[in-house]
Amino acid sequence: MLKIESIQWKSSQPLTEDYIRRYDLVEALFEYNPQDVTSWERRAGWLDRERRLQADRGRLAEALRQFNTEIGGAPQALQAVDLLGDERTLCIVGGQQAGLFTGQALVIYKAVTLIRTAQIASARLGRPVVPVFWIAGEDHDFDEVNHMYYMSQDAQVNKIKLDHPSGVRSSVSRLAISPEQWEEALEQLDASLMPTEFKADWMGSLRAIAEESRSLVDFFARMMARLFGSRGLVLMNADDPRLRSLESAMFHRLIEEHGPLQAAVLKGKDKVESLGYASQVEMQQRNANLFVIDGGERILLYADEASDGFTDRKRERSYSRQQLLDWADSAPERLSNNVMTRPLMQDYLFPVLGTVLGPGEIAYWALTREAFHRLGMQMPIVIPRMEFTLLEGTVQKNMAKYHLSLDDVLCRLEEKQQEWLREQDALNLEDRFGQVKTQFKDMYQPLVQLIAGVNPGLGKLGDTNMTKIIEQIEFLEHKASDAVRTQFDASLRQFQRIGASVLPLGKPQERVYNVLAYLNKYGTVWLEELLDSELEPDGRHNIVYL
């Protein structure tokens, strides 16, 4: 049975920290307090009563069934899709971009949070609640998703990366990855993974997935389906043309009301800033909060006041309002949302009881409440993503060896390392060199003062000379310290491995490393135990002792 310890780990986002710990400070920016059990019933009641702008459930379920079947979805995932046809069914939705081999471990933990929250909500409300993972396949920043990080044998943070398949800024789901690119990435991954009883199975599965995957989105979806399909996780690609056709009516609203909607977003920004927080999204008055696909390129739209139409940022391309409305009807796959309208589209497609968000996402969703209200909607319950750090047995052993607490590792590892080194210094070099420097100054300074009385220029020369001698003593001290350190290379490497494991690149583990190294070492048992645990998304950070 896994040992899991929950700790308070302050968020890097002040707004998110207050949302989790001091909700009363930010309640004007959100609709529901997730820690208030009545929020779940109130949100469910509102969805039952008030939803007017909503996609066709039958068509939604059919589109999701086709996609989840194509990616090898488990029977449990397909059963969950079928539940969406029932008007009583609600959803917990959250998503991420499709990173290489699933990208950062936090993506896996977002899926865990979705599944656990859906289970909790279903038990509370006595009705079906389905977890839905929104793959942001429409996003075009390939450099954000084309890589993964792992820790090398010598405790370095190394990277596996795919080169951009073309020069076009198109949606990631539309960028084809060649078999050669997949093979090169898989070879690097293979070399990075230590031999274990699980390795052959994982590498075989990943190669089989690559053979069926045209894009990063395809690979990501199939891998997530393998990990979580049996737990009923429904996967969707936001750039799926079958879903796009369902979004026509909402695109109409977003185009027709782009001005009032942008005003609502700016009002949300003002509210956030009036409470003393920084806005997490750069905004301009002209933002239309939509993208258009033109010539294979994904282009952010801006309002053109002169023509009542739209342009790109540099005003090199223009589109009339009617042209975009026509595309909303006949070619909705040419349109996509930005960070401000994606929450609205999510709420249009699904009966969203709650949305699972990371710290940065919570901060920018705080801008959207007024936009929800503008369309007659309510912001769903915002659920903090569950956070995890995996503490391996070797790391635990080394921490015990050097008497390091978890707080030591998180806050003062370098300080504790230097303290340990000083304790090993049997020659007491630091004190001895300090004494030599003090004695030298005590003997030399009166002499300098004496000759300065003869000639002031000699005094200045004496000061310079004394400084240079002190520098030479310190140079020898550093050389001696380095020589001592070489006696403890093995211990210093253990300190380094502790730091690289828990706080790689000075960041939480989940924000850097990919999960495959842990699945390769320990199988999926630990992940299954997380899913079967009693953990709740309470905003605390969980230390998992492997």
RARA-V713390 format. One record per residue. N is the residue number from 1. PSI is psi in whole degrees, 0 to 359 (* if undefined). D_LAST is the distance of its C-alpha to the last C-alpha in Angstrom with 2 decimals. Layout:
<<N,PSI,D_LAST> <N,PSI,D_LAST>>
//
This chain:
<<1,131,9.61> <2,138,6.88> <3,125,7.69> <4,128,9.18> <5,125,11.72> <6,131,14.64> <7,163,16.75> <8,122,20.03> <9,110,19.96> <10,133,23.53> <11,148,24.38> <12,348,26.33> <13,111,28.83> <14,320,31.07> <15,316,32.25> <16,321,28.80> <17,317,27.89> <18,324,31.06> <19,320,30.47> <20,318,27.22> <21,327,28.43> <22,68,32.23> <23,328,33.29> <24,335,36.92> <25,338,37.25> <26,9,36.61> <27,337,37.77> <28,345,40.84> <29,350,38.69> <30,169,36.86> <31,323,37.99> <32,143,35.47> <33,116,33.11> <34,339,29.82> <35,352,29.24> <36,114,32.66> <37,335,32.41> <38,342,36.00> <39,322,35.09> <40,317,33.68> <41,321,36.91> <42,318,39.10> <43,317,37.51> <44,319,37.76> <45,319,41.35> <46,318,42.24> <47,323,40.95> <48,326,43.03> <49,315,46.13> <50,348,46.36> <51,119,44.97> <52,319,47.89> <53,100,46.51> <54,141,44.13> <55,159,43.60> <56,119,44.75> <57,321,41.97> <58,313,43.30> <59,324,43.41> <60,311,39.95> <61,321,38.47> <62,317,40.38> <63,318,39.19> <64,325,35.54> <65,316,36.06> <66,314,37.52> <67,313,34.75> <68,333,31.88> <69,317,33.79> <70,326,34.32> <71,10,30.62> <72,34,29.78> <73,144,28.69> <74,159,27.56> <75,324,30.11> <76,324,28.11> <77,319,28.39> <78,326,32.10> <79,321,32.61> <80,321,31.19> <81,315,33.67> <82,327,36.47> <83,334,35.67> <84,341,36.63> <85,345,40.19> <86,127,40.26> <87,341,41.60> <88,344,39.38> <89,135,36.15> <90,173,34.41> <91,149,31.61> <92,120,28.57> <93,142,28.78> <94,160,26.82> <95,182,26.67> <96,163,26.07> <97,159,27.69> <98,86,26.91> <99,160,24.94> <100,126,24.63> <101,33,21.89> <102,358,21.13> <103,222,21.10> <104,152,18.71> <105,334,15.40> <106,334,17.25> <107,317,19.35> <108,320,16.64> <109,334,15.87> <110,320,19.63> <111,320,19.81> <112,317,17.21> <113,317,19.45> <114,311,22.54> <115,314,21.55> <116,318,20.36> <117,321,23.47> <118,320,25.77> <119,314,24.64> <120,314,25.21> <121,320,28.51> <122,319,29.77> <123,322,29.29> <124,318,31.04> <125,345,33.90> <126,37,34.41> <127,163,34.84> <128,134,33.01> <129,122,30.71> <130,133,29.42> <131,130,26.60> <132,126,28.11> <133,116,26.56> <134,104,29.35> <135,119,29.09> <136,63,31.31> <137,345,33.07> <138,342,36.20> <139,149,34.84> <140,1,36.49> <141,86,34.50> <142,326,33.27> <143,340,32.01> <144,339,29.38> <145,356,27.81> <146,17,28.72> <147,168,25.71> <148,156,21.99> <149,148,20.10> <150,163,17.54> <151,126,16.69> <152,173,18.89> <153,331,18.58> <154,24,20.58> <155,33,18.37> <156,152,20.93> <157,111,20.58> <158,161,22.42> <159,138,23.99> <160,131,25.05> <161,142,28.09> <162,136,30.75> <163,152,34.31> <164,127,36.33> <165,346,38.22> <166,172,41.32> <167,5,42.86> <168,136,43.15> <169,74,41.22> <170,169,40.51> <171,143,37.79> <172,326,34.62> <173,345,35.14> <174,2,38.55> <175,115,37.54> <176,131,37.47> <177,127,34.96> <178,158,36.64> <179,325,35.29> <180,321,35.55> <181,316,33.35> <182,314,30.65> <183,319,30.89> <184,315,30.72> <185,321,27.56> <186,324,25.96> <187,319,27.03> <188,319,25.42> <189,315,22.15> <190,315,22.44> <191,333,23.07> <192,339,20.06> <193,132,17.53> <194,152,16.74> <195,126,18.03> <196,174,15.67> <197,343,16.60> <198,347,16.00> <199,313,17.93> <200,319,21.42> <201,317,20.88> <202,313,19.48> <203,323,22.26> <204,316,24.82> <205,317,23.94> <206,323,24.03> <207,322,27.35> <208,320,28.75> <209,318,27.86> <210,322,29.51> <211,333,32.63> <212,358,33.02> <213,122,32.23> <214,330,35.08> <215,171,33.25> <216,323,29.91> <217,317,30.22> <218,311,30.71> <219,313,27.62> <220,312,25.46> <221,317,26.83> <222,322,26.35> <223,318,22.72> <224,325,21.99> <225,321,24.10> <226,318,22.04> <227,321,18.75> <228,359,20.33> <229,322,23.82> <230,347,23.12> <231,8,22.10> <232,18,25.55> <233,124,24.83> <234,129,28.22> <235,145,28.43> <236,145,31.52> <237,117,32.93> <238,342,34.97> <239,13,37.35> <240,122,38.10> <241,330,41.95> <242,327,41.81> <243,323,40.18> <244,320,42.46> <245,335,45.46> <246,343,44.21> <247,3,44.03> <248,311,47.73> <249,321,48.84> <250,322,46.19> <251,322,47.06> <252,311,50.68> <253,316,49.79> <254,326,47.77> <255,311,50.69> <256,327,53.47> <257,27,51.90> <258,324,50.18> <259,303,52.34> <260,326,51.68> <261,316,48.00> <262,323,47.72> <263,322,49.65> <264,320,47.16> <265,317,44.23> <266,325,46.14> <267,320,46.80> <268,320,43.07> <269,317,42.59> <270,320,45.31> <271,317,43.69> <272,313,40.34> <273,329,42.19> <274,338,44.44> <275,2,41.43> <276,12,40.55> <277,154,37.79> <278,142,38.01> <279,137,38.31> <280,358,35.42> <281,131,37.81> <282,134,40.92> <283,149,43.91> <284,155,47.53> <285,328,50.34> <286,355,50.88> <287,129,47.39> <288,350,47.77> <289,30,44.01> <290,155,44.32> <291,156,44.03> <292,143,46.40> <293,120,45.98> <294,119,49.09> <295,31,49.62> <296,354,45.98> <297,141,44.97> <298,117,43.16> <299,128,45.37> <300,135,44.85> <301,146,47.94> <302,145,50.04> <303,140,52.96> <304,101,56.40> <305,327,58.67> <306,322,61.82> <307,357,61.41> <308,27,59.22> <309,212,56.95> <310,154,53.90> <311,172,53.24> <312,182,50.48> <313,321,49.65> <314,5,52.47> <315,31,54.92> <316,337,55.39> <317,144,54.75> <318,152,56.00> <319,133,55.58> <320,158,57.75> <321,317,56.45> <322,323,58.11> <323,316,56.50> <324,322,53.02> <325,321,54.03> <326,318,55.37> <327,324,52.11> <328,327,50.24> <329,310,52.40> <330,335,52.83> <331,60,49.90> <332,342,47.06> <333,349,44.67> <334,354,46.42> <335,151,45.08> <336,163,41.64> <337,159,40.26> <338,188,39.15> <339,336,36.52> <340,330,38.99> <341,347,40.23> <342,317,37.06> <343,324,36.13> <344,318,39.63> <345,322,39.44> <346,317,36.11> <347,336,37.81> <348,317,40.82> <349,320,39.00> <350,152,36.70> <351,84,37.09> <352,107,34.31> <353,314,33.21> <354,156,30.53> <355,132,29.11> <356,123,25.54> <357,147,25.80> <358,176,23.94> <359,313,25.38> <360,323,28.08> <361,319,29.05> <362,319,29.63> <363,321,31.90> <364,335,34.03> <365,336,34.20> <366,342,35.86> <367,348,38.83> <368,353,39.39> <369,317,40.55> <370,326,44.21> <371,319,43.92> <372,312,42.54> <373,324,45.48> <374,326,47.93> <375,13,47.15> <376,23,47.27> <377,173,43.52> <378,142,40.98> <379,134,37.68> <380,177,34.90> <381,129,32.23> <382,120,29.94> <383,120,26.29> <384,132,23.79> <385,138,20.94> <386,137,17.57> <387,143,15.61> <388,147,11.91> <389,127,10.13> <390,122,6.67> <391,105,5.89> <392,160,4.97> <393,319,6.03> <394,323,9.49> <395,317,9.79> <396,318,9.09> <397,316,11.57> <398,324,14.02> <399,318,14.04> <400,321,14.99> <401,322,17.47> <402,13,19.26> <403,46,19.02> <404,126,17.51> <405,167,16.59> <406,321,14.69> <407,323,18.26> <408,314,19.39> <409,320,17.01> <410,329,18.01> <411,335,21.67> <412,42,23.00> <413,317,21.03> <414,318,24.26> <415,317,26.21> <416,327,23.91> <417,314,24.07> <418,322,27.85> <419,317,28.05> <420,318,26.21> <421,319,28.58> <422,323,31.57> <423,333,30.57> <424,353,30.60> <425,85,34.07> <426,334,36.27> <427,349,39.26> <428,47,38.89> <429,321,39.87> <430,314,39.36> <431,320,41.77> <432,316,44.20> <433,324,44.53> <434,318,44.88> <435,318,47.67> <436,316,49.41> <437,320,49.41> <438,314,50.75> <439,319,53.42> <440,313,54.45> <441,317,54.91> <442,325,56.83> <443,325,59.19> <444,325,59.53> <445,316,59.94> <446,325,63.27> <447,319,64.62> <448,316,63.79> <449,323,65.48> <450,312,68.49> <451,336,69.08> <452,331,68.50> <453,333,71.61> <454,316,73.53> <455,115,72.22> <456,326,69.67> <457,325,68.57> <458,328,67.60> <459,314,65.42> <460,318,63.40> <461,322,63.17> <462,318,61.98> <463,314,59.19> <464,316,58.04> <465,317,58.24> <466,317,56.22> <467,318,53.44> <468,322,53.29> <469,318,53.13> <470,318,50.26> <471,320,48.43> <472,323,48.98> <473,316,47.67> <474,326,44.50> <475,315,44.22> <476,324,44.31> <477,314,41.77> <478,319,39.26> <479,319,39.99> <480,320,39.51> <481,318,36.19> <482,320,34.98> <483,321,36.09> <484,318,34.14> <485,325,30.98> <486,336,31.28> <487,342,30.88> <488,29,27.35> <489,317,26.24> <490,317,23.18> <491,320,22.06> <492,325,22.93> <493,326,20.88> <494,320,17.82> <495,316,18.78> <496,318,19.29> <497,322,15.90> <498,310,14.30> <499,317,16.74> <500,333,16.49> <501,315,12.75> <502,320,12.99> <503,65,16.69> <504,135,18.02> <505,24,21.79> <506,16,21.64> <507,160,20.12> <508,141,17.01> <509,316,14.37> <510,341,15.00> <511,359,18.66> <512,298,18.49> <513,149,15.99> <514,156,16.23> <515,347,13.42> <516,326,14.63> <517,324,12.92> <518,322,9.46> <519,325,11.38> <520,323,13.01> <521,319,10.19> <522,3,8.18> <523,201,11.17> <524,2,11.69> <525,316,10.31> <526,324,7.57> <527,319,10.64> <528,321,12.91> <529,326,11.19> <530,317,11.59> <531,330,15.13> <532,0,15.80> <533,176,14.69> <534,13,17.47> <535,144,16.56> <536,155,19.74> <537,78,20.76> <538,6,21.97> <539,358,21.56> <540,161,18.81> <541,135,15.76> <542,125,12.34> <543,120,9.46> <544,118,6.14> <545,107,3.81> <546,*,0.00>>
//
